[in-house]
Amino acid sequence: MIQATNKLTERLAGISAINVTPFQTETGRIDETALRRNVRFLLEQGMELIVPCGNTGEYYALSQEERIRVTETVAGEAHGEASIVVGIGQDVMSAIELGRHARQAGADAVMIHQPVHPFVTDDGLVRYYDDIIAALDMPVIPYIRSRSVGKKTFAYLQNCPWVVGVKYAIPDVLLFAETVRSFPREDFIWVCGLAENWAPFFQRAGSRGFTSGLVNVAPELSLAMLQALREDDSQAVRRIWETIKPFEDLRAKYDSGINVSVVKEAMKLLGYNGGVVRPPADELNDEDKAALVAVLQGWNKPIASKGMK
């Protein structure tokens, strides 16, 4: 347990690769063959931590049965080659069910999505996390996206031995810096949950490592960013950040409404099978697709003319 957790925390301080969930165009069902190939691609590119059932994996568009299938497929493909952190959430019982299944499938940890329930209090959130964590007996990384998470919740998470870190995705560096300062547990990993675009700023405020959907498209850029951050090479960080920014800015368009659509369309343009997105997400319009092509061409990526790898 201790050795596994040490490896997990070491990898959390790197890149958390959020794989997409490819859906077939004709049926809308999960393409498990494409999913395995995409995970194999991430492994071959050097990804050491993969997060199935994340937001880039369209967690909220999956049924519970589909989440279980995605978990089994990703864990089966990556077993022994990377740490697997499975996204779980929604109501307490559903989160526990999926978490227990993830553990049986060989996952190293679970990432608890912040609940999207319209009525949340700090005390209620503590009970939510405590009920789930107590039932799982495995490492946990909560995913924080809203300012509704208060000091009681962070104090609970800091004092819970099963919580090895937090994926922090509130786009407020000053708030993040104050939160890190207020809860200084040495073995706690604060992960920038806003990907490469925010990673340099969050690292200055106390994060270690970042999440990435870009890895499905251009993992070499994500790895270059990680190396530059670790070497504290500010010129390299700025150069890589400026290269990545147009892609991440496009993902953030329409209040991040096309976040996953951009990743999947980019995969398609490069000859990989990202599949289609499910509602309420939508495919890219012609203007956004043209902007994406320009970004990929600026990276000297060859645009595929036919077929999927």
JOTACOR-V268711 format. One record per residue. N is the residue number from 1. RES is the residue in three letters. PHI is phi in whole degrees, 0 to 359 (999 if undefined). OMEGA is omega in whole degrees, -180 to 180 (none if undefined). NEAR is the number of other ideal C-beta (glycine too) atoms within 10 Angstrom. Layout:
N_RES_PHI_OMEGA_NEAR + N_RES_PHI_OMEGA_NEAR
This chain:
1_MET_999_-178_8 + 2_ILE_295_180_6 + 3_GLN_297_180_7 + 4_ALA_298_-179_13 + 5_THR_292_177_17 + 6_ASN_299_178_12 + 7_LYS_295_180_14 + 8_LEU_299_-178_21 + 9_THR_294_176_20 + 10_GLU_298_-179_15 + 11_ARG_284_175_21 + 12_LEU_299_179_26 + 13_ALA_282_176_19 + 14_GLY_247_-179_21 + 15_ILE_252_171_28 + 16_SER_267_-176_28 + 17_ALA_277_-179_29 + 18_ILE_264_-178_29 + 19_ASN_283_176_28 + 20_VAL_280_172_25 + 21_THR_251_-177_31 + 22_PRO_283_176_27 + 23_PHE_252_180_23 + 24_GLN_291_-179_15 + 25_THR_296_-174_10 + 26_GLU_285_-172_7 + 27_THR_256_-176_8 + 28_GLY_79_-179_12 + 29_ARG_278_178_11 + 30_ILE_293_176_19 + 31_ASP_267_-174_20 + 32_GLU_292_177_16 + 33_THR_296_178_12 + 34_ALA_295_179_21 + 35_LEU_300_179_24 + 36_ARG_297_180_16 + 37_ARG_296_180_16 + 38_ASN_293_176_25 + 39_VAL_294_177_24 + 40_ARG_299_177_13 + 41_PHE_301_-180_17 + 42_LEU_298_180_25 + 43_LEU_295_-180_16 + 44_GLU_294_179_10 + 45_GLN_273_174_15 + 46_GLY_97_178_16 + 47_MET_288_-176_26 + 48_GLU_252_177_18 + 49_LEU_216_-177_26 + 50_ILE_239_-176_30 + 51_VAL_240_172_28 + 52_PRO_287_180_32 + 53_CYS_65_171_30 + 54_GLY_270_180_25 + 55_ASN_293_175_20 + 56_THR_293_174_25 + 57_GLY_272_178_25 + 58_GLU_58_-178_21 + 59_TYR_312_-174_23 + 60_TYR_283_175_15 + 61_ALA_263_-179_16 + 62_LEU_260_170_20 + 63_SER_283_179_9 + 64_GLN_298_178_12 + 65_GLU_297_180_8 + 66_GLU_292_177_17 + 67_ARG_299_178_25 + 68_ILE_296_180_19 + 69_ARG_294_178_17 + 70_VAL_298_179_23 + 71_THR_300_-180_25 + 72_GLU_299_-177_17 + 73_THR_294_-178_20 + 74_VAL_292_180_28 + 75_ALA_297_179_22 + 76_GLY_294_-179_13 + 77_GLU_287_-173_22 + 78_ALA_261_-175_25 + 79_HIS_307_178_12 + 80_GLY_83_-178_5 + 81_GLU_253_-179_15 + 82_ALA_207_172_21 + 83_SER_282_-179_23 + 84_ILE_245_178_25 + 85_VAL_241_-173_29 + 86_VAL_267_176_29 + 87_GLY_286_177_28 + 88_ILE_227_178_27 + 89_GLY_162_-173_24 + 90_GLN_65_-178_17 + 91_ASP_289_-174_11 + 92_VAL_302_-176_16 + 93_MET_294_177_11 + 94_SER_295_179_14 + 95_ALA_297_179_24 + 96_ILE_294_179_18 + 97_GLU_301_-178_17 + 98_LEU_291_178_24 + 99_GLY_297_178_26 + 100_ARG_296_178_16 + 101_HIS_294_179_18 + 102_ALA_301_179_29 + 103_ARG_298_179_16 + 104_GLN_296_-179_12 + 105_ALA_283_178_18 + 106_GLY_103_178_15 + 107_ALA_295_-180_28 + 108_ASP_272_-177_23 + 109_ALA_194_172_28 + 110_VAL_236_174_31 + 111_MET_251_-178_30 + 112_ILE_271_175_22 + 113_HIS_301_175_21 + 114_GLN_295_-176_21 + 115_PRO_299_180_19 + 116_VAL_263_176_11 + 117_HIS_304_-177_11 + 118_PRO_289_-176_5 + 119_PHE_238_-175_6 + 120_VAL_228_171_17 + 121_THR_240_179_12 + 122_ASP_298_179_15 + 123_ASP_296_179_12 + 124_GLY_295_179_13 + 125_LEU_293_176_23 + 126_VAL_300_178_19 + 127_ARG_298_179_12 + 128_TYR_301_180_21 + 129_TYR_296_-176_24 + 130_ASP_296_179_14 + 131_ASP_299_-179_14 + 132_ILE_289_-176_23 + 133_ILE_298_-179_24 + 134_ALA_297_-177_11 + 135_ALA_273_-171_15 + 136_LEU_256_179_21 + 137_ASP_59_178_11 + 138_MET_204_-179_19 + 139_PRO_300_-174_24 + 140_VAL_227_173_23 + 141_ILE_232_176_26 + 142_PRO_293_180_26 + 143_TYR_252_-175_22 + 144_ILE_257_-177_25 + 145_ARG_236_-172_17 + 146_SER_228_177_12 + 147_ARG_290_177_9 + 148_SER_292_177_13 + 149_VAL_283_-175_22 + 150_GLY_256_-175_14 + 151_LYS_295_179_11 + 152_LYS_298_-180_13 + 153_THR_295_180_22 + 154_PHE_296_178_19 + 155_ALA_296_177_14 + 156_TYR_298_-178_19 + 157_LEU_298_180_25 + 158_GLN_295_-176_14 + 159_ASN_268_-179_10 + 160_CYS_270_-176_16 + 161_PRO_295_179_10 + 162_TRP_282_-180_18 + 163_VAL_274_-175_21 + 164_VAL_267_180_20 + 165_GLY_177_179_26 + 166_VAL_227_170_26 + 167_LYS_270_-172_29 + 168_TYR_256_-173_27 + 169_ALA_232_173_20 + 170_ILE_265_-175_16 + 171_PRO_283_-180_15 + 172_ASP_213_-175_12 + 173_VAL_295_-180_17 + 174_LEU_295_177_8 + 175_LEU_296_178_13 + 176_PHE_298_-180_23 + 177_ALA_300_179_16 + 178_GLU_293_179_13 + 179_THR_295_178_20 + 180_VAL_298_180_19 + 181_ARG_296_-177_10 + 182_SER_283_-176_11 + 183_PHE_229_-172_17 + 184_PRO_270_175_9 + 185_ARG_276_-170_13 + 186_GLU_296_-176_4 + 187_ASP_269_-176_10 + 188_PHE_264_-178_17 + 189_ILE_259_173_20 + 190_TRP_269_-178_24 + 191_VAL_257_174_27 + 192_CYS_290_-178_28 + 193_GLY_269_-178_27 + 194_LEU_248_172_23 + 195_ALA_69_-170_26 + 196_GLU_297_-177_29 + 197_ASN_298_-178_20 + 198_TRP_254_-172_21 + 199_ALA_305_-179_28 + 200_PRO_298_-177_19 + 201_PHE_285_179_16 + 202_PHE_291_179_25 + 203_GLN_297_178_18 + 204_ARG_299_-178_11 + 205_ALA_266_174_19 + 206_GLY_126_179_19 + 207_SER_279_173_28 + 208_ARG_225_-178_19 + 209_GLY_87_-179_27 + 210_PHE_207_175_27 + 211_THR_275_-179_29 + 212_SER_206_166_30 + 213_GLY_261_178_26 + 214_LEU_302_-178_27 + 215_VAL_301_178_27 + 216_ASN_290_-174_26 + 217_VAL_244_-176_26 + 218_ALA_220_-177_22 + 219_PRO_299_-180_19 + 220_GLU_296_178_12 + 221_LEU_288_178_19 + 222_SER_297_180_28 + 223_LEU_294_178_18 + 224_ALA_295_177_18 + 225_MET_297_179_26 + 226_LEU_300_-180_20 + 227_GLN_297_-180_13 + 228_ALA_296_178_20 + 229_LEU_294_-180_24 + 230_ARG_293_180_13 + 231_GLU_272_-179_10 + 232_ASP_55_180_9 + 233_ASP_266_-172_13 + 234_SER_297_180_11 + 235_GLN_292_178_8 + 236_ALA_294_179_15 + 237_VAL_301_-179_20 + 238_ARG_295_-180_12 + 239_ARG_297_-180_14 + 240_ILE_291_179_23 + 241_TRP_300_179_19 + 242_GLU_293_177_9 + 243_THR_289_-176_17 + 244_ILE_281_-170_23 + 245_LYS_308_-179_13 + 246_PRO_300_178_15 + 247_PHE_293_-179_26 + 248_GLU_291_176_20 + 249_ASP_296_178_13 + 250_LEU_294_178_21 + 251_ARG_297_-178_23 + 252_ALA_278_-177_17 + 253_LYS_296_-179_15 + 254_TYR_56_-179_12 + 255_ASP_57_180_7 + 256_SER_66_-179_11 + 257_GLY_296_-180_13 + 258_ILE_250_-178_23 + 259_ASN_308_-179_20 + 260_VAL_283_-179_24 + 261_SER_300_179_24 + 262_VAL_296_-180_27 + 263_VAL_297_-178_24 + 264_LYS_292_178_28 + 265_GLU_294_177_23 + 266_ALA_298_177_27 + 267_MET_300_179_23 + 268_LYS_298_-179_21 + 269_LEU_297_-179_21 + 270_LEU_268_176_18 + 271_GLY_94_177_15 + 272_TYR_256_-175_21 + 273_ASN_261_174_20 + 274_GLY_274_-178_26 + 275_GLY_76_179_24 + 276_VAL_272_174_18 + 277_VAL_261_178_23 + 278_ARG_256_174_15 + 279_PRO_300_13_7 + 280_PRO_275_171_8 + 281_ALA_288_-178_16 + 282_ASP_215_177_13 + 283_GLU_289_-179_13 + 284_LEU_288_171_20 + 285_ASN_281_-174_11 + 286_ASP_298_-179_7 + 287_GLU_295_-179_8 + 288_ASP_289_177_17 + 289_LYS_295_178_17 + 290_ALA_296_178_11 + 291_ALA_297_179_17 + 292_LEU_294_178_24 + 293_VAL_302_179_15 + 294_ALA_297_178_11 + 295_VAL_297_-179_23 + 296_LEU_296_177_18 + 297_GLN_294_176_12 + 298_GLY_295_176_11 + 299_TRP_271_-177_15 + 300_ASN_62_177_6 + 301_LYS_273_177_16 + 302_PRO_285_179_10 + 303_ILE_281_-178_11 + 304_ALA_288_180_14 + 305_SER_263_-179_7 + 306_LYS_197_172_5 + 307_GLY_74_177_7 + 308_MET_236_178_16 + 309_LYS_282_none_12
